[in-house]
Amino acid sequence: MSRILATASAIACTLAAFASPAQARESLGLYGTWGAFRDPLVPRCYAIAMAEPSAKRRDYQPFVAVGTWPKRSARNQVHFRLSRKMAEGTKITLRIGSQRIELTGGGGDAWPRDNGDNAAIIAAMRSAPRMTVYARGEVRGGFSNTWQLAGAASAMDAAAIGCAQLR
């Protein structure tokens, strides 16, 4: 129970940096280390999880979010906030299951390069146990962030259902 409360607290802290004012968000549920939320003012819904803890240097609190924006007809859009500011022009690679997918991004953020890669990531997240993003930091070379995926499919489904009637 204390791990669930710690996870919920950590997700809430991450959301403070990611989402609009706290009073606008509605919790749709916690699923393992993943949370699902709805923000009807935007409107949007998203599943979100923090990366595994690390004692290594961090510039940012790393998280991954899978968002849906009904008014934009955008569904299941993947966004990674990485732990470090990346070197300019760095290669960003996601390893998920047996797949390696190149991402695009800059600063501390990364995304799939196109809709096909986004769909492949979403599909792989439903069956892989974990995923790791590798990049080169602006300072001190390579780094990685890892996310456990237990609960990811349920959180993504809850977010999709939560936005089904928001237009």
C-alpha positions as CSV (number, residue, x, y, z in Angstrom):
1,M,0.0,0.0,0.0
2,S,2.8,2.4,0.8
3,R,4.4,1.8,-2.6
4,I,1.0,2.7,-4.3
5,L,0.8,5.9,-2.2
6,A,4.4,6.7,-3.1
7,T,3.7,6.1,-6.8
8,A,0.6,8.2,-6.7
9,S,2.5,11.0,-5.0
10,A,5.4,10.8,-7.5
11,I,2.9,10.9,-10.4
12,A,1.2,13.9,-9.0
13,C,4.5,15.7,-8.6
14,T,5.4,14.9,-12.2
15,L,2.1,16.2,-13.4
16,A,2.7,19.6,-11.7
17,A,5.4,20.2,-14.3
18,F,3.5,18.6,-17.2
19,A,-0.1,19.6,-17.0
20,S,-2.3,22.6,-16.5
21,P,-3.6,23.7,-13.1
22,A,-4.2,20.9,-10.7
23,Q,-7.9,21.7,-10.1
24,A,-8.6,21.0,-13.8
25,R,-7.3,17.4,-13.8
26,E,-9.4,14.4,-12.9
27,S,-7.8,11.1,-11.9
28,L,-9.0,8.1,-14.0
29,G,-7.0,5.6,-12.0
30,L,-3.6,4.2,-11.0
31,Y,-2.3,1.1,-12.7
32,G,1.0,-0.2,-11.3
33,T,3.4,2.7,-11.8
34,W,1.1,4.4,-14.3
35,G,-1.6,6.9,-13.8
36,A,-4.4,8.0,-16.2
37,F,-5.9,11.5,-16.1
38,R,-8.4,13.7,-17.8
39,D,-8.2,17.5,-18.2
40,P,-11.7,18.5,-19.6
41,L,-10.7,22.2,-19.9
42,V,-8.2,21.5,-22.7
43,P,-9.7,18.8,-23.4
44,R,-7.2,16.0,-23.2
45,C,-6.5,12.7,-21.4
46,Y,-3.2,11.0,-20.8
47,A,-1.4,8.0,-19.3
48,I,1.8,9.0,-17.5
49,A,4.6,7.3,-15.6
50,M,7.9,8.3,-14.1
51,A,11.2,6.6,-15.1
52,E,12.9,4.2,-12.7
53,P,14.8,6.0,-10.0
54,S,18.5,6.7,-10.5
55,A,21.3,8.1,-8.4
56,K,22.9,9.5,-11.6
57,R,22.9,13.2,-12.4
58,R,19.6,14.5,-13.7
59,D,18.6,17.8,-15.2
60,Y,14.9,16.9,-15.3
61,Q,12.4,14.5,-13.7
62,P,12.0,12.0,-16.5
63,F,8.5,10.7,-17.5
64,V,6.7,9.3,-20.4
65,A,3.2,10.4,-21.4
66,V,0.7,9.0,-23.9
67,G,-1.8,11.8,-24.7
68,T,-5.1,12.1,-26.5
69,W,-6.5,15.5,-27.6
70,P,-10.0,15.0,-29.1
71,K,-10.4,18.4,-30.6
72,R,-7.1,17.9,-32.6
73,S,-8.1,14.3,-33.5
74,A,-4.8,13.3,-31.9
75,R,-4.8,9.9,-30.1
76,N,-2.1,8.0,-28.2
77,Q,0.7,10.5,-28.9
78,V,3.9,9.4,-27.1
79,H,6.2,12.0,-25.4
80,F,9.3,11.3,-23.4
81,R,10.8,13.8,-21.0
82,L,14.3,12.5,-20.4
83,S,16.5,13.0,-17.4
84,R,19.2,15.1,-19.1
85,K,19.6,17.8,-21.6
86,M,20.8,16.1,-24.8
87,A,23.7,17.0,-26.9
88,E,22.8,18.7,-30.1
89,G,22.3,16.2,-33.0
90,T,22.4,13.2,-30.7
91,K,20.9,9.9,-31.8
92,I,18.0,9.0,-29.6
93,T,17.1,5.3,-29.5
94,L,14.2,3.6,-27.8
95,R,14.6,-0.1,-27.0
96,I,11.2,-1.8,-26.3
97,G,11.0,-5.6,-26.4
98,S,13.1,-6.8,-29.3
99,Q,12.6,-3.5,-31.2
100,R,14.9,-0.5,-31.5
101,I,13.2,2.7,-32.7
102,E,14.9,5.9,-33.5
103,L,13.3,9.0,-31.9
104,T,13.5,12.7,-32.6
105,G,13.7,15.6,-30.2
106,G,15.9,18.0,-28.4
107,G,16.6,19.6,-25.1
108,G,15.2,17.1,-22.7
109,D,12.3,15.9,-24.9
110,A,11.9,13.1,-27.4
111,W,9.0,11.8,-29.6
112,P,8.5,9.2,-32.3
113,R,9.6,10.4,-35.8
114,D,6.3,9.7,-37.4
115,N,2.8,8.2,-36.9
116,G,4.1,4.7,-37.9
117,D,6.8,4.8,-35.2
118,N,4.2,6.1,-32.7
119,A,1.9,3.2,-33.5
120,A,4.7,0.7,-33.2
121,I,5.7,2.1,-29.8
122,I,2.1,2.0,-28.5
123,A,1.7,-1.6,-29.7
124,A,5.0,-2.7,-28.2
125,M,4.1,-1.0,-24.9
126,R,1.2,-3.3,-24.5
127,S,3.3,-6.5,-24.4
128,A,6.9,-5.5,-23.4
129,P,7.9,-5.5,-19.7
130,R,10.0,-2.3,-20.0
131,M,11.4,0.3,-22.3
132,T,14.6,2.3,-22.3
133,V,15.6,5.4,-24.1
134,Y,19.3,6.0,-24.8
135,A,20.9,9.3,-25.8
136,R,24.0,11.4,-25.4
137,G,23.9,14.1,-22.8
138,E,25.1,17.6,-23.4
139,V,27.5,17.0,-20.4
140,R,29.2,13.7,-19.5
141,G,28.3,11.5,-22.5
142,G,25.6,8.8,-22.8
143,F,22.7,8.2,-20.5
144,S,19.5,6.2,-20.4
145,N,16.0,6.2,-18.8
146,T,14.0,3.1,-18.2
147,W,10.2,2.7,-17.6
148,Q,8.4,-0.4,-16.4
149,L,5.4,-1.1,-18.5
150,A,3.2,-3.1,-16.1
151,G,-0.1,-1.2,-16.1
152,A,0.7,0.9,-19.2
153,A,-1.9,-0.7,-21.3
154,S,-4.6,-0.3,-18.7
155,A,-3.7,3.4,-18.1
156,M,-3.6,4.1,-21.9
157,D,-7.0,2.4,-22.3
158,A,-8.4,4.4,-19.3
159,A,-7.2,7.7,-20.9
160,A,-8.7,6.8,-24.3
161,I,-12.0,5.9,-22.7
162,G,-11.9,9.1,-20.5
163,C,-11.7,11.2,-23.6
164,A,-14.2,9.3,-25.7
165,Q,-17.0,11.8,-25.0
166,L,-14.8,15.0,-24.8
167,R,-15.0,17.1,-27.9
